[in-house]
């Protein structure tokens, strides 16, 4: 049998031009399946790692998925703000240990701006309860003296090439129309956070009073005509925040989560809601999961098509190889050898294609990983294939082996019918 | 040695037998010239002798074994052990070089591999000396079969049929693609090598000019009476 596999390899090498195309298409299908699955698992991973140590996320009443999307991922917008008085009332609940208000809506060159309290930097946790760390500089002070201070995430710093002391201006909303720039009140970067692999990396953090200050001469999303309040003048106003977008809540005991959640939902002063991050992330993933399953299905179809190509190529070449099969029969090969030869060829091609696909996936993730991280904030790991990827690979190979039996069987039938004199 | 008794063979789906041979015996070491017109069932008979086909009825045995009594896998092994086969043309696998083509039977038969090894030291050495004896230039041994001329290919095919001393060599019009001088040279080497090895040679051709060089001439038309089936009740 070993000799027969050698013959299959030599015979295949003889037709390497056609077969290399088949190998390439199987490799591409494998690449598609594996890299898609790798992205899927890593996205899921970074999703579930994006917030931890926070027991509840609170916001105006909306969908829990939407609340998570804007509060944690800074995607989309809030339908309503919540009053700061409500936040203070909730923080007075006996089970609440800490509460960190979040104010969203502005941006800086495509990066979300988050107004919050200095406590954010100690309370916010990601991954396995890891706290935020400063790679350089310090957190903003949050008082009047440090009003125009900003702390930027690692990705924002790297992408924009910012260092400490960089002067930046914020833009109202994520829009790009003229006049939406808070150009009169520039900020200074005082801190750069270490990389976390979460949306924090792509966020510009400022204090809540600073958010008030830059909007002091604005109303309804536009500067008030004829009113100009300069950056120094603004310090004299009452900059205590009146409204925020959402809040992160830490509890003294996780067991109280449902009680506090109900308390927030029943809060009489305003329509509020709170979600458990883990539950909402699962829900969010279920929404994403539908598209994800469809894409996986499509990749599977691509794999099937390329394996059908393998069968077509080997079958098409079979007629020209009937003389070869007759020669093999004459020197003592049985029909079963002929079956093995053809099926072995298909198996070799499948294995080669799958092997190249794994190599290409590794190369792609290794080369494109950093770019994907900087553009989408998804950290792709160049680690050993996960269980699901092994299964996909096994699926490709098993289907390839099964598909190879088709030309093998055809050759078996032909060599029985032809004997030593193929009627070609 | 080959024995045929009461052979009847029809291709699947055919209305009548294409071969009906009552009796044919070819002794060990005999060199037999079998001739008949094209389409007269010559290749079919060779397929039956080589055990690739089995008769509908009757007995075809080679080296004392009835092909019909053997299972498919055993027929293949018996053929690999005892039969060297030469085709009209396209004898070689294009992706193997001349030496590897000669060594092909050794891949399928341990007996012939062992005999080749005992003769030449190793199967490869035996193949080399056979290629030398059939007159293939040494620098052509490693050349892919597809780059050899037709005459060279037939010589390699003869070497392959002879490696490991099979008891029977069957040749199916091996000279029909060769011109006269090449044909004569090929006949010399085939007859000479079979005689040297003591192999039985069954040589089929429609070219009766070659008949004189054989021990025995069998016209297929004289032994094959397929019409006989129709007169049976």
Boltz contact constraints between the chains, C-beta under 6 A:
constraints:
  - contact:
      token1: [A, 3]
      token2: [B, 107]
      max_distance: 6.0
  - contact:
      token1: [A, 10]
      token2: [B, 95]
      max_distance: 6.0
  - contact:
      token1: [A, 11]
      token2: [B, 95]
      max_distance: 6.0
  - contact:
      token1: [A, 14]
      token2: [B, 95]
      max_distance: 6.0
  - contact:
      token1: [A, 323]
      token2: [B, 90]
      max_distance: 6.0
  - contact:
      token1: [A, 324]
      token2: [B, 93]
      max_distance: 6.0
  - contact:
      token1: [A, 329]
      token2: [B, 52]
      max_distance: 6.0
  - contact:
      token1: [A, 330]
      token2: [B, 85]
      max_distance: 6.0
  - contact:
      token1: [A, 331]
      token2: [B, 104]
      max_distance: 6.0
  - contact:
      token1: [A, 331]
      token2: [B, 105]
      max_distance: 6.0
  - contact:
      token1: [A, 331]
      token2: [B, 108]
      max_distance: 6.0
  - contact:
      token1: [A, 332]
      token2: [B, 76]
      max_distance: 6.0
  - contact:
      token1: [A, 332]
      token2: [B, 79]
      max_distance: 6.0
  - contact:
      token1: [A, 332]
      token2: [B, 80]
      max_distance: 6.0
  - contact:
      token1: [A, 332]
      token2: [B, 108]
      max_distance: 6.0
  - contact:
      token1: [A, 332]
      token2: [B, 109]
      max_distance: 6.0
  - contact:
      token1: [A, 333]
      token2: [B, 108]
      max_distance: 6.0
  - contact:
      token1: [A, 334]
      token2: [B, 73]
      max_distance: 6.0
  - contact:
      token1: [A, 334]
      token2: [B, 76]
      max_distance: 6.0
  - contact:
      token1: [A, 419]
      token2: [B, 47]
      max_distance: 6.0
  - contact:
      token1: [A, 419]
      token2: [B, 52]
      max_distance: 6.0
  - contact:
      token1: [A, 419]
      token2: [B, 53]
      max_distance: 6.0
  - contact:
      token1: [A, 420]
      token2: [B, 47]
      max_distance: 6.0
  - contact:
      token1: [A, 420]
      token2: [B, 52]
      max_distance: 6.0
  - contact:
      token1: [A, 421]
      token2: [B, 43]
      max_distance: 6.0
